[in-house]
Amino acid sequence: MNLKCQSISQGTVTSPRGFLAGATYAGIKTKGLLDLGILYSEVSCIAAGVFTTNKIKAAPVVLSQEKIARRKAQAVVVNSGCANACTGERGLADAMEMADLTAKKLGISPQEVLVASTGVIGVLLPMERIPKSLEGIILSSQGGHQMVEAMMTTDTFPKEIAVSIMIGGSKVIIGGVAKGAGMIYPNLATLLCFITTDVAIDPSLAQIALQKAVDNSFNMISVDTDTSPNDTVLLLANGLAGNQKLQAGTAETEIFQDALQEVCLYLAKCVARDGEGATKLIEVKVEGALTLEDARLAARTIASSTLVKAAMHGSDPNWGRIVAALGRSGAEIAPSKIDLYLKDLCLLKAGSLMPFDQGKAKDVLSNTEVAIRVCLNLGKESATAWGCDLSEEYVRINSEYIT
């Protein structure tokens, strides 16, 4: 955690001033679990968003992208169990109705309600159940804990955090929740993430800050090299902290940016750790790259490699899979300059094999967190990606997803 950030115990998306949330079971899932939630600010917010790069975009993504261009929002309505993707005009109409019903409940404009969905693709929302369910949702300052549960699909635990920082004498809080466990690949994932803050911030700066934080976190995780049509990361800032409005290029803005990135990194690592069937979190750090893009490309390729992930699951120190992935990544490399480490254990130095204890290497890989470090020794840029191992359980989950 950044030294300027303080973690808030049991912090969540409703920890910042003025944010309320709640959730209910609407019958979208078949398990009787929470599946419909609302996040609401008592005042209108500056809004920013980052969305899927998949050319097939779910109806709620299309709608929210259109609305976020205004840089204003006051609420988010979210469901799990149905992605409302590949559902045509009916799906878009359903997403719009979700926003309209939420706006009516809250007494705000439908233009200030963003929509997000996650679940099975190609299935229509059971709209006959939605109006009554939405109306019954009770909003509270503790409701973020319920809302994050309503976002979960194959997740095994809720992902939430809040931190506080001081900006110009004002205490500012940033809270966040996320869901994601499968269909996870760099350039977002089957990922929903909602970040709230009571900071006062310039609208254009909010979008820049969010994109930068996402590039260093959610765009650096991988579970299975698939990209969903529903990926959505939203930032809502209501200004209730009372600080002087953040502008680009100030020390206060740097403090906020660092804290926002801490929140995003924490949630992104939770998503990678909770990959479907995963037993290990894998961290891949690439140092000494010529460019930042090279460093990111190399780290993401290694973390995404099916063969690397399988080796990590079996605690097999088959380091050749790591360098093979590096070599096909597209990053500029010089084979004779590469150093490779498993944690602190050096396997390769200047491109040459180093004698190492196979048993010690296996012990390193037996931990629930595995660190891979690659030094390209070509430049000064570095990047870190996160992924998980590949287990038999991943295949079982995804062979039975809708059955």
N, C-alpha and C positions, 0 to 999 in steps of 0.2 A: 504494500500500500504506500502510495506517495506520502511523504512526511507532512505535507500540507493538508492531507485528507484525514478525516477521522471517520472510521466506520461506525454506523449507527446500529445498535443491537436490534435484531429483528426488523431491520429497515426494509422498506418496500416502496412501491411506486406511489403510495399515498403518504410517504413521510414528508415531502415538501409541503409548505403551507398551502392551504386552499384546495388540495386534491382529495377527492373521495372516489370510492369504487365499491363494487358489489358484484355478485354472480348468483346464478341459479341453474337448476337442471331444466332444460327445455325439451328433452327427448330427442336431441340431435344425435347424441351418442346412445348406444344401447345398454350401457353399463350402469345407468342411473347416477352417473357422476356429474359434477358441475360442468356445463358446456356453453354457457352464455354469460357474458360479463360486460360491464360498463365501467369506463374510466372517465371521470368528470372533474373539471376545474370550476371553482365558484366564479371565476372571472375568465374572460377570453384570453387566449394564449397566443404568443408567437409560436408558429409551428414549422417544423422541418421534417423531411422524410427521405429515406433511401429505400429503393424498391428492387425487386428481382430484375435480373438481366435476361431472364428467359423470354424469348419472343412470344411465347404463349403466356399471357397474363390473366390471372383470375379476375373475375368481376370486381371484387372489392379493391384490388390493386388499381384497376383502371379508374374506378371512382375516386379513390383516395389520392391518386396521383394528380387527377384533375383538380381536386379541392386544395391540395397542399400548395399549389402554385400561388394561392392567395396569401400564403404564409400566416393564416389565422385558423385556429380551431379551438374548440372548448371541450370536446368529448370524443371518445373512441368506443365503438361497440364491437365486440369480438366474439367469435364462436369457434368451437372445435367440433370435430366429428364430420364436418362437411367443408370441403375447400371452396365450394362454389366456383370451380374452375372448369372450363370447357362446357359451360352451361348456356351459352348463347345469349340472346336478348332477354330470355326469362331470368337468367342469372343476374344480369345487370339490373333488371327491374327489382329483383329481390334484394340486392345490395342497397339500392336506393330506398326501398321500403324500410329496410333495417335502419338506415340513417333517419328517415322521416319519423318512424315510431320512437326512436331514441330522442330525437329533438322535441317531439311532442311531450314525452315524459318529463324532460328536463326544462322545458319552456325556453328553448334556444332555437336558433336558425338551423335548418338541416344542412346548410352550407358549412356549418362549424362542427359537424359530426363526421369523423373518419370511420371507415369500416375495415375490418380485418377478419379473415377466415382461415382455418387450417383443418385438414382432414383428408377424406377420400376425394379424388378428382372425378368429375363426371357424374356427380350426384347433386340433385336439387335440394335446397334447403326446405325443411318442413314448415313453410311459412304460416300454415294454419295454427301452429303452436307458438309462434314467436311473439305476437302482440301481448297476449296474456302473461307470458313468461317475462318479457321485458318490463311490463308494468309492475310485476311483483318483485323486482330487484330492489333491495334496500341498500342505499349507498351510505358508507361510513368512512371515517379516517383509518379504520383498520381493514377495510374491504379489499385492499390490494392483495392480501394473502388469499382471499377467495378468488379474485379475478385471475391470478396466475394459475390457480388450479383449473379454472375453466378453460384455459388456453392449452392445456396439456393433451397430447395424443399418446405416443408411445414413450413419452418422458417418464422416468422413474422417480424424479423428485422435482419440486418447484424451484425455479431459478429466480432469485430476487436479491436486491441489495439497495442500500442507501448510504451515502457519505455526506459529510458536512465540511465546508471550507469557509474561510473568512475572506471577504472581498470588500475592501474599502471600509472596514468597520462593520459590515453587515454579515450576518451568518447566512450562508446559502446552502441549501440542501439539494442534492441530486439523487433521485431514486430510479430504480429500473426493475423491470421484470422481463423474462424471455421464456420462449419455449423452443424446443428443437432437439431431435435425437436421430432422425434419419433424413434422407434426401438432403444431405449437408455437403456443400462444396464451396470453395472460395468463390467470391462474388455472391455472398450471402448463402442462404440455405433454406430448408423448410423451416424458416425462422420467422417468428414474430417477436418483436422487442419493442417495448414502450418505455421511454425514458421521460421522466418529469423533473422539473426544477422550478424553484421560485425565484430564480435570477431574472433580472431585467437585462435584456440583450437585444441588440440590433437584429432585425429579421434576416438580413443577408448573412450576417456573421453566424447566426444559429445554424443555417444550412451548411456553411463552410466547416464549422466546428464539428457538426455531426458526421459529415462525409469523411473528414480526417480521422475521427475516432473509429468509424466503421472500417476504413481502409486498414487500420492497424489491428483490428480485432476480428469482427465478424467476417471480413474478407480474407482472413488468414486461418480459417478452420476448415477441416474436412472430415467427413465420416465415410462417404461412399461415392464421391465424384458425381453426384446428381444434383441438379439445381431445380428447385420448385418454382411453379408459377405464382406462388403466394407470398414470397419473401417480403417482409415489411418491417422497417425500423422507423419509429416515429419519436420525435422530440417535441415536448410541449413545455413552454416556459411562460409562467403567468406573472412574473415580476413582483410577487408579493414580498420578496425579501427586502425591497426598498433600497437596493444599491443603485448607484449611478449607472445608467445603462451602459453595458459593455460595448466597446467599440474595438475594431481591429487594431492590432499593433500595440496594445497596452500590457503592462505587467499583470493586471487583474484578469485580462482575457487569457493569458498564458496559464494562470492558476486554474481558471475554469476549464480550459482545454485539457489540462493534465488530469483533473478530477473526472471529467466526462470520459476520458480515455480509460481511467481506472475502472469506472463502472462498466464500460463496454468490454474491457478485457476480462473482468471477472465473469460476466455473463457469457461471453464467448467461450471461455475455458470450461465453464459449467456445461455448455452445449456439447463441446468436444468430449468431455469426460463422460457424458451421459449418452454417447453414441449407442445406437441400438446394438445390444449384445456385448457392449464394450466391457473390458475388465481393466484396461490401462489407459491413462492419458499420455500421449506422446507429444513431446515438445521438440521441434526441429529448429535450431538456430543456425543461420548461415551468415558468416562473417567474411569481411575482406572482398566483397563483390565490387565490380566496377561501377555498377549503378544500383539504385534502390530497387528498380524493377527486376534486375537480375537476381538480387537477393531474395525478393519476394517470390519470384518464379521458381527458383531452386528450392526454397523452403516448402512452398506449397506442393510442388511435385513430389518431393520425398514424403511428406506427411500424407499424401493422397495415394501413394503407391500400394496397390493390393498386395504385392509380394512383400514389401516392407512391413505392412500392417499384419500380415499373416505370420511373418517371422517374429515380430514383437509379441504376438499372442502366445507363441510357443517358446518364448525366451531363447530364440535361436540367434546366436551372434553371426548371422550370415551377412556380413557387412558389404559384400558384393552387390546386394540388392539396393543398398543405399547409394552407392556410387553409380550404379546403372541408372537409377532414377535421376540422379543429378545430371548425368551425361545426356539424357534425352529431354531435360527440362527446357532447353532453349537458352539457358543462361550462358554467358561467356565464361569459359573455364580453361585452365591449363592443367592437364592431368598431372604434370610433374610438380605442381605446387600445392596440391590438395592435402590438407590435414583432416583426419576424421577421428572424432572422439565419441565414446559412449560414456556420458557423464564426464569423469576425469580420466578414463581409461583410453589411451591413445592406440588406435588400430592402424592408422596410416599416417605417415609423415613424409611430406614432400613427394607424395605419390608412391611411396614405397611401404611395403608391409612391415609393421613393427611386431616383434615377438610379444605376444600377450597370452595370458592365462585364460583358456576357454571357459574354465569353471568360474573364474571371477567375472568374465563377461556375461555369462549366463545369470549369475547372481544379480548383476546390475540390471539386467533385463527382467528379472523376476519381480521387481518392485511395481507398485501400482502407478507410479509415475516414471517415465523413461525419458531421458534427455539425450538427444543426438545433436552434436555440434560439428559443423563443417566449416573449415577455414579455407577460402579460395585463394587468399594471399595475392589478390590482384588490385584491390582498391580499398576504400574506407567504408563502404556501405554495408549495412547488416539488416536482417529481418528475421522474425520468428513466426513460425506457423505451428498450429496445434491440431492433433488428430487423435485417433484411438486405434486400438488393435482390431483385428477382424476375427470374429469368433463364429462357431457353428450357430450360436443363438441369433446372430444377425440374419442368417439365411432362414431360420425358422420364423422369425418375426415377419419377414418380408414375403414369405411364401403363404402366410395366413392372414395378411393385413385386412382384407375385407370379408374373410370367411370365419 
